Amino acid sequence: MAEERKLTDFARVINSDRYQYTESDIFIMEHSEEREAVFDMYFRSTEDNGFAVVSGIREVVKLVEILNSTSEEEKREYFSKIISEQHLVDYLVKMKFTGDIYAMREGELAYANEPVITVKAPLVQAKILETPLLNIMNLQMAIATKASRVTRAAAPIGVSAFGSRRAHGFDSAVSGTKAAVIGGCTSHSNLVAEYKYGVPSVGTMAHSYIQTFGVGREAEKRAFDSFIKYRRERKANSLILLIDTYNTLKIGIKNAIKSFKDNGIDDSYEGIYGVRIDSGDLAYLSKKCRAELDNAGFKKAKIFLTNSLNEDLIKSLKQQNACVDIFGVGDAIAVSKSYPCFGGVYKIVEIDKEPVIKLSEDAIKISNPGFKEVYRIYDQKGLAYVDIITLAREDRDKEKFLVGETFMTRAELDEYKCSTLREGEYTCKKLTRTYVKNGKTTEEYDKLADVLASQKYYLESLEKLSEERKRLEFPHRYKVNLSNDLRELKYSLINKISEELNEEEK
């Protein structure tokens, strides 16, 4: 049996599909490796055809830091074992990333076909980032976007993310927890996520904890008493008792109330205290438990509901007037259970400053050419009105709206759907930021270390969307338009290919 080799951080950089290195070999043989290429990472749709929440930018930029700081000796150790072409190995071990990375910030609301990340770099440098970049972004944006749906369904009640045990491996559990927090979760349970990102973890107890004290009413009471006693000694600010191990109403809630009283816990307690229900008819049980707690004088006691919850079940519980102070959600967020494959793509859009395009019989797969950036236009009420994808270099529309002039924007596929934005009646914001310039990280990258700041940015961005555009079912379609210059470029390339096809048919 072959010995399993130890992997280091550099393995993340080459967590790639073989074809990217096969192509790189050809680029080097063609002396094309240093041609300036521009690639866009974007997505084509979401679960509800609404917005997605950006997460993962910091980890993508981290790939560049790892690539540039890894020694030639370590690179050679990896590449020599997986690549047979010696000239390619020699090139890769000396290669550092010298290009630029532009992206929306974490917590941004992004829409289909908008460049979430743009990589502008020598061709091979940009090419080999494809799979590791998509691996990061497709995971984190799936989870952040699902967390947004769940937390919007729950609002104003908070949601705690605790799906690590159902996540698809270590990295998924940790970075997925980060994405869930950015997507609006008020708390989480993952210890490594707390260590890595500085966002405190929380936790209650498991059924097995109670079962270790024995079976039945008295055993559960001892478990509750011990939990309260020792957690208070350690100055824990949360005392949540799990009450459905044996019987929620006849045993669990009664033991909880008695343990709170016996241990001096009441509404004067400075921390959080209460009960968790993890099975049964949650709406019915929560109402009964709320009445029991209130009758016993525990009006500030919290009720925590869990048990395979998702946005649909949460909406149903709220419609039934369930008594709940926080929802705990596991796999629905941790693996984006109803929409597990986010579907982000990474496409070349320019080579040596010449725009390129991919055509398809499926209109959704036709790419937008050229080096681009994204702007968001806000109306007089401060609500997001339209996003405009422009060319990053000279663009006539951009020159107008950046100074607040009157200009007209038109839907790409329907020239009759257009809007005139008049001087003084709108504001705009550039969504595309610079995170790496000439291979060096910028101050914008440093800001991504604060996950709670990214969550705050997300929540603020959400407030700038109309209620109709935040609906979970059939949200009102948000406008994403191409600038006139970009539209003209796109259709000039399409027409060029069409003309070639027509020539073939003659």
RONUDREN-211010 format. One line per 2 residues: number of its first residue (from 1); for each residue x, y, z of C-alpha. Coordinates in pm, whole numbers, always signed. Example, Ala and Ser with C-alpha at 12.3 -4.5 7.8 and 13.67 -1.06 7.14 Angstrom:
<rs>
1> +1230/-450/+780 ~ +1367/-106/+714 $
</rs>
This chain:
<rs>
1> +0/+0/+0 ~ +139/+341/-99 $
3> +220/+568/+191 ~ -19/+861/+222 $
5> +175/+1181/+168 ~ +155/+1477/+403 $
7> -21/+1782/+260 ~ +59/+2143/+349 $
9> -116/+2470/+274 ~ +34/+2468/-74 $
11> -192/+2174/-159 ~ -481/+2422/-155 $
13> -324/+2608/-447 ~ -291/+2295/-661 $
15> -626/+2148/-555 ~ -694/+2155/-925 $
17> -828/+1967/-1222 ~ -564/+1813/-1444 $
19> -664/+2003/-1760 ~ -552/+2337/-1617 $
21> -195/+2208/-1601 ~ -225/+2029/-1936 $
23> -327/+2361/-2091 ~ -49/+2542/-1905 $
25> +203/+2304/-2056 ~ +80/+2397/-2403 $
27> +83/+2770/-2323 ~ +448/+2742/-2220 $
29> +539/+2549/-2534 ~ +361/+2818/-2738 $
31> +542/+3093/-2542 ~ +201/+3226/-2433 $
33> +243/+3190/-2059 ~ +303/+3562/-2001 $
35> +14/+3691/-2212 ~ -216/+3908/-2001 $
37> -543/+3724/-1938 ~ -860/+3836/-1763 $
39> -1093/+3578/-1608 ~ -1429/+3643/-1440 $
41> -1588/+3432/-1169 ~ -1967/+3469/-1170 $
43> -2283/+3260/-1134 ~ -2579/+3211/-1363 $
45> -2870/+3165/-1119 ~ -2969/+3117/-757 $
47> -3229/+2902/-583 ~ -3495/+3174/-607 $
49> -3353/+3372/-903 ~ -3275/+3651/-661 $
51> -2948/+3764/-508 ~ -2655/+3568/-367 $
53> -2436/+3667/-72 ~ -2063/+3697/-139 $
55> -1828/+3501/+87 ~ -1487/+3342/+26 $
57> -1288/+3637/-109 ~ -1039/+3627/+178 $
59> -964/+3259/+121 ~ -917/+3315/-252 $
61> -665/+3592/-191 ~ -497/+3366/+64 $
63> -418/+3129/-224 ~ -199/+3402/-374 $
65> -20/+3455/-43 ~ +47/+3081/-15 $
67> +171/+3057/-373 ~ +408/+3351/-330 $
69> +546/+3245/+8 ~ +602/+2874/-61 $
71> +963/+2782/-125 ~ +1081/+2647/-460 $
73> +1190/+2328/-283 ~ +841/+2260/-151 $
75> +679/+2342/-484 ~ +917/+2103/-660 $
77> +835/+1829/-410 ~ +469/+1854/-506 $
79> +493/+1913/-879 ~ +757/+1650/-947 $
81> +522/+1383/-811 ~ +219/+1479/-1019 $
83> +357/+1635/-1340 ~ +584/+1449/-1581 $
85> +674/+1742/-1810 ~ +1003/+1868/-1664 $
87> +994/+2208/-1834 ~ +648/+2267/-1684 $
89> +772/+2169/-1338 ~ +1069/+2405/-1375 $
91> +837/+2691/-1469 ~ +585/+2627/-1191 $
93> +837/+2604/-907 ~ +965/+2953/-988 $
95> +623/+3103/-1057 ~ +474/+3367/-827 $
97> +147/+3549/-872 ~ +220/+3894/-1011 $
99> -128/+3995/-1128 ~ -435/+4169/-988 $
101> -751/+4041/-819 ~ -1066/+4249/-814 $
103> -1381/+4140/-634 ~ -1697/+4237/-455 $
105> -1647/+4250/-82 ~ -1768/+3975/+150 $
107> -2128/+4038/+253 ~ -2215/+4203/-80 $
109> -2540/+4115/-255 ~ -2455/+3986/-602 $
111> -2673/+3897/-898 ~ -2646/+3653/-1186 $
113> -2378/+3722/-1449 ~ -2207/+3996/-1246 $
115> -1830/+3947/-1205 ~ -1792/+3855/-838 $
117> -1416/+3808/-884 ~ -1195/+3921/-1171 $
119> -840/+3788/-1206 ~ -606/+3982/-1437 $
121> -270/+3811/-1459 ~ -25/+3631/-1687 $
123> -213/+3346/-1849 ~ -77/+3047/-1658 $
125> -104/+3226/-1324 ~ -470/+3301/-1387 $
127> -546/+2959/-1533 ~ -422/+2746/-1243 $
129> -642/+2937/-995 ~ -962/+2819/-1163 $
131> -1049/+2508/-963 ~ -924/+2615/-618 $
133> -1099/+2951/-659 ~ -1428/+2791/-762 $
135> -1396/+2529/-489 ~ -1385/+2807/-230 $
137> -1646/+3037/-381 ~ -1906/+2774/-469 $
139> -1902/+2638/-115 ~ -1907/+2966/+71 $
141> -2154/+3148/-155 ~ -2394/+2851/-143 $
143> -2391/+2855/+236 ~ -2399/+3234/+281 $
145> -2689/+3258/+37 ~ -2882/+2977/+206 $
147> -2815/+3136/+545 ~ -2961/+3457/+407 $
149> -3280/+3277/+306 ~ -3314/+3106/+644 $
151> -3242/+3417/+849 ~ -3480/+3628/+640 $
153> -3752/+3369/+699 ~ -3681/+3377/+1073 $
155> -3648/+3755/+1119 ~ -3670/+3918/+1364 $
157> -3595/+3593/+1550 ~ -3227/+3497/+1543 $
159> -3077/+3184/+1388 ~ -2787/+2980/+1526 $
161> -2585/+2774/+1275 ~ -2480/+2438/+1415 $
163> -2444/+2203/+1119 ~ -2074/+2118/+1143 $
165> -2138/+1747/+1193 ~ -2330/+1736/+864 $
167> -2082/+1950/+669 ~ -1877/+1788/+394 $
169> -1545/+1770/+575 ~ -1325/+1987/+795 $
171> -1281/+2288/+567 ~ -1650/+2287/+480 $
173> -1745/+2296/+848 ~ -1511/+2585/+931 $
175> -1536/+2812/+628 ~ -1904/+2721/+594 $
177> -1965/+2849/+946 ~ -1796/+3176/+851 $
179> -2021/+3202/+545 ~ -2329/+3133/+758 $
181> -2238/+3417/+992 ~ -2185/+3655/+701 $
183> -2526/+3543/+568 ~ -2697/+3662/+886 $
185> -2672/+3389/+1151 ~ -2656/+3546/+1496 $
187> -2446/+3266/+1647 ~ -2272/+2938/+1566 $
189> -2135/+2628/+1739 ~ -1799/+2559/+1569 $
191> -1488/+2586/+1786 ~ -1235/+2613/+1504 $
193> -1443/+2886/+1340 ~ -1421/+3078/+1668 $
195> -1044/+3022/+1679 ~ -990/+3122/+1317 $
197> -1235/+3409/+1279 ~ -1279/+3533/+1635 $
199> -1658/+3493/+1639 ~ -1758/+3328/+1972 $
201> -1920/+2984/+1955 ~ -2218/+2875/+2164 $
203> -2367/+2542/+2267 ~ -2627/+2380/+2492 $
205> -2619/+2006/+2563 ~ -2686/+1676/+2387 $
207> -2930/+1401/+2476 ~ -2630/+1179/+2551 $
209> -2525/+1419/+2827 ~ -2855/+1359/+3005 $
211> -2848/+985/+2937 ~ -2511/+949/+3109 $
213> -2691/+1031/+3435 ~ -2932/+741/+3382 $
215> -3288/+693/+3258 ~ -3597/+879/+3369 $
217> -3710/+1182/+3562 ~ -3457/+1176/+3846 $
219> -3162/+1117/+3614 ~ -3261/+1413/+3398 $
221> -3300/+1633/+3707 ~ -2947/+1546/+3822 $
223> -2816/+1625/+3477 ~ -2982/+1967/+3479 $
225> -2862/+2048/+3831 ~ -2502/+1956/+3749 $
227> -2511/+2156/+3428 ~ -2638/+2470/+3598 $
229> -2404/+2434/+3896 ~ -2080/+2392/+3703 $
231> -2163/+2628/+3419 ~ -2234/+2901/+3674 $
233> -1906/+2829/+3853 ~ -1733/+2890/+3520 $
235> -1931/+3211/+3475 ~ -2101/+3085/+3160 $
237> -2358/+3335/+3034 ~ -2589/+3073/+2879 $
239> -2790/+2805/+3057 ~ -3010/+2626/+2802 $
241> -3154/+2290/+2908 ~ -3255/+2025/+2652 $
243> -3596/+1899/+2762 ~ -3716/+1635/+2514 $
245> -3495/+1336/+2609 ~ -3777/+1150/+2784 $
247> -4097/+1356/+2766 ~ -4108/+1728/+2694 $
249> -4422/+1829/+2882 ~ -4455/+1565/+3156 $
251> -4086/+1542/+3253 ~ -3854/+1784/+3071 $
253> -4015/+2125/+3125 ~ -4106/+2038/+3484 $
255> -3747/+1932/+3562 ~ -3614/+2245/+3399 $
257> -3834/+2472/+3607 ~ -3747/+2284/+3928 $
259> -3373/+2296/+3851 ~ -3384/+2668/+3778 $
261> -3559/+2727/+4112 ~ -3336/+2491/+4310 $
263> -3023/+2660/+4173 ~ -3136/+3018/+4220 $
265> -3198/+3102/+3855 ~ -3475/+3353/+3789 $
267> -3543/+3658/+3576 ~ -3271/+3851/+3760 $
269> -3008/+3617/+3608 ~ -2775/+3832/+3397 $
271> -2708/+3567/+3134 ~ -2938/+3379/+2900 $
273> -3135/+3089/+3040 ~ -3413/+2870/+2904 $
275> -3494/+2543/+2729 ~ -3436/+2371/+2395 $
277> -3690/+2146/+2222 ~ -3550/+1916/+1953 $
279> -3840/+1689/+1855 ~ -4216/+1660/+1832 $
281> -4473/+1921/+1737 ~ -4256/+2225/+1794 $
283> -4537/+2481/+1762 ~ -4761/+2301/+2011 $
285> -4484/+2213/+2255 ~ -4332/+2560/+2251 $
287> -4666/+2720/+2341 ~ -4722/+2477/+2627 $
289> -4367/+2529/+2757 ~ -4400/+2908/+2732 $
291> -4714/+2893/+2945 ~ -4540/+2669/+3203 $
293> -4237/+2899/+3222 ~ -4448/+3213/+3253 $
295> -4670/+3060/+3522 ~ -4356/+2971/+3718 $
297> -4231/+3330/+3698 ~ -3967/+3266/+3432 $
299> -4088/+3524/+3182 ~ -3734/+3594/+3054 $
301> -3655/+3228/+2994 ~ -3575/+3163/+2628 $
303> -3711/+2885/+2409 ~ -3468/+2744/+2153 $
305> -3623/+2532/+1874 ~ -3424/+2282/+1666 $
307> -3493/+1965/+1462 ~ -3409/+1968/+1089 $
309> -3537/+2322/+1042 ~ -3520/+2515/+715 $
311> -3678/+2836/+587 ~ -4008/+2666/+501 $
313> -4048/+2502/+841 ~ -3948/+2824/+1014 $
315> -4212/+3019/+821 ~ -4469/+2756/+917 $
317> -4375/+2776/+1286 ~ -4408/+3153/+1280 $
319> -4748/+3128/+1109 ~ -4858/+2894/+1390 $
321> -4740/+3152/+1645 ~ -4483/+2918/+1792 $
323> -4320/+3058/+2106 ~ -3955/+3081/+2009 $
325> -3663/+3309/+2084 ~ -3401/+3147/+1861 $
327> -3399/+2885/+1587 ~ -3114/+2636/+1558 $
329> -3047/+2527/+1199 ~ -2808/+2250/+1097 $
331> -2776/+2080/+760 ~ -3018/+2310/+576 $
333> -2746/+2576/+601 ~ -2431/+2366/+642 $
335> -2470/+2191/+306 ~ -2724/+2431/+149 $
337> -2945/+2126/+148 ~ -3211/+2230/-103 $
339> -2958/+2390/-344 ~ -2624/+2221/-276 $
341> -2443/+2310/-599 ~ -2402/+2685/-633 $
343> -2276/+2671/-990 ~ -2023/+2952/-1008 $
345> -1807/+2954/-1323 ~ -1467/+3098/-1420 $
347> -1443/+3222/-1778 ~ -1177/+3403/-1977 $
349> -1307/+3739/-2104 ~ -995/+3908/-2239 $
351> -649/+3818/-2368 ~ -381/+4081/-2429 $
353> -650/+4351/-2392 ~ -858/+4192/-2669 $
355> -1208/+4089/-2550 ~ -1321/+3731/-2605 $
357> -1662/+3568/-2574 ~ -1809/+3220/-2532 $
359> -2123/+3147/-2733 ~ -2378/+2877/-2674 $
361> -2717/+2764/-2797 ~ -2820/+2816/-2433 $
363> -2847/+3193/-2395 ~ -2766/+3171/-2025 $
365> -2420/+3037/-2113 ~ -2317/+3326/-2339 $
367> -2046/+3518/-2155 ~ -1998/+3893/-2128 $
369> -1664/+3990/-2285 ~ -1397/+4229/-2169 $
371> -1238/+4354/-1847 ~ -1537/+4474/-1641 $
373> -1654/+4620/-1311 ~ -1992/+4657/-1142 $
375> -2176/+4964/-1011 ~ -2497/+4984/-806 $
377> -2740/+5270/-859 ~ -2965/+5383/-571 $
379> -3287/+5581/-609 ~ -3389/+5891/-411 $
381> -3512/+5672/-123 ~ -3169/+5510/-98 $
383> -3295/+5175/-232 ~ -3094/+4972/-481 $
385> -3251/+5028/-822 ~ -3021/+4877/-1086 $
387> -2674/+4729/-1121 ~ -2472/+4824/-1426 $
389> -2186/+4610/-1557 ~ -1941/+4837/-1737 $
391> -1610/+4806/-1912 ~ -1332/+4874/-1663 $
393> -1144/+5097/-1901 ~ -1316/+5372/-2100 $
395> -1695/+5351/-2083 ~ -1928/+5634/-2176 $
397> -2212/+5536/-1938 ~ -1970/+5515/-1644 $
399> -1837/+5861/-1724 ~ -2194/+5992/-1694 $
401> -2326/+5827/-1380 ~ -2006/+5871/-1180 $
403> -2060/+6248/-1196 ~ -2437/+6224/-1156 $
405> -2545/+6323/-1508 ~ -2874/+6217/-1662 $
407> -2835/+5888/-1848 ~ -3047/+5603/-1978 $
409> -2992/+5236/-1901 ~ -3151/+4959/-2107 $
411> -3221/+4593/-2037 ~ -2988/+4371/-2235 $
413> -3249/+4143/-2391 ~ -3532/+4394/-2432 $
415> -3443/+4731/-2580 ~ -3789/+4864/-2492 $
417> -3725/+4817/-2119 ~ -3521/+5120/-2030 $
419> -3494/+5364/-1742 ~ -3383/+5726/-1743 $
421> -3192/+5828/-1432 ~ -3201/+6203/-1398 $
423> -2937/+6429/-1254 ~ -2976/+6469/-879 $
425> -3220/+6179/-846 ~ -2977/+5891/-784 $
427> -2647/+5793/-627 ~ -2404/+5518/-726 $
429> -2148/+5291/-562 ~ -1871/+5086/-716 $
431> -1904/+4724/-602 ~ -1575/+4604/-751 $
433> -1277/+4650/-517 ~ -906/+4581/-554 $
435> -767/+4306/-327 ~ -439/+4223/-502 $
437> -232/+4461/-713 ~ +83/+4343/-888 $
439> +88/+4034/-669 ~ +62/+4230/-341 $
441> -243/+4240/-115 ~ -411/+4574/-48 $
443> -574/+4734/+258 ~ -910/+4606/+132 $
445> -788/+4253/+192 ~ -698/+4332/+554 $
447> -1056/+4447/+617 ~ -1188/+4099/+534 $
449> -1040/+3960/+857 ~ -1341/+4101/+1048 $
451> -1623/+3854/+977 ~ -1875/+4044/+1187 $
453> -1800/+4360/+987 ~ -1885/+4163/+672 $
455> -2208/+4048/+835 ~ -2290/+4408/+926 $
457> -2224/+4512/+566 ~ -2458/+4237/+443 $
459> -2736/+4344/+680 ~ -2697/+4708/+578 $
461> -2707/+4609/+210 ~ -3022/+4406/+273 $
463> -3191/+4714/+420 ~ -3131/+4892/+89 $
465> -3341/+4639/-103 ~ -3717/+4685/-145 $
467> -3936/+4432/+35 ~ -4053/+4292/-299 $
469> -3696/+4206/-392 ~ -3635/+4028/-61 $
471> -3927/+3786/-98 ~ -3825/+3421/-63 $
473> -4069/+3310/-332 ~ -4080/+3482/-668 $
475> -3887/+3793/-569 ~ -3942/+4099/-785 $
477> -3672/+4085/-1050 ~ -3380/+4318/-989 $
479> -3236/+4498/-1289 ~ -2882/+4409/-1396 $
481> -2796/+4596/-1716 ~ -2494/+4617/-1939 $
483> -2355/+4958/-2021 ~ -2414/+5067/-2381 $
485> -2046/+5021/-2463 ~ -2039/+4669/-2318 $
487> -2360/+4575/-2497 ~ -2219/+4702/-2828 $
489> -1897/+4506/-2772 ~ -2084/+4187/-2686 $
491> -2310/+4196/-2990 ~ -2030/+4297/-3223 $
493> -1850/+3974/-3127 ~ -2168/+3771/-3163 $
495> -2231/+3924/-3503 ~ -1872/+3854/-3609 $
497> -1917/+3484/-3539 ~ -2261/+3485/-3703 $
499> -2112/+3631/-4017 ~ -1846/+3358/-4022 $
501> -2118/+3096/-3988 ~ -2316/+3251/-4270 $
503> -2009/+3248/-4490 ~ -1969/+2876/-4421 $
505> -2324/+2809/-4538 ~ -2277/+2983/-4874 $
</rs>
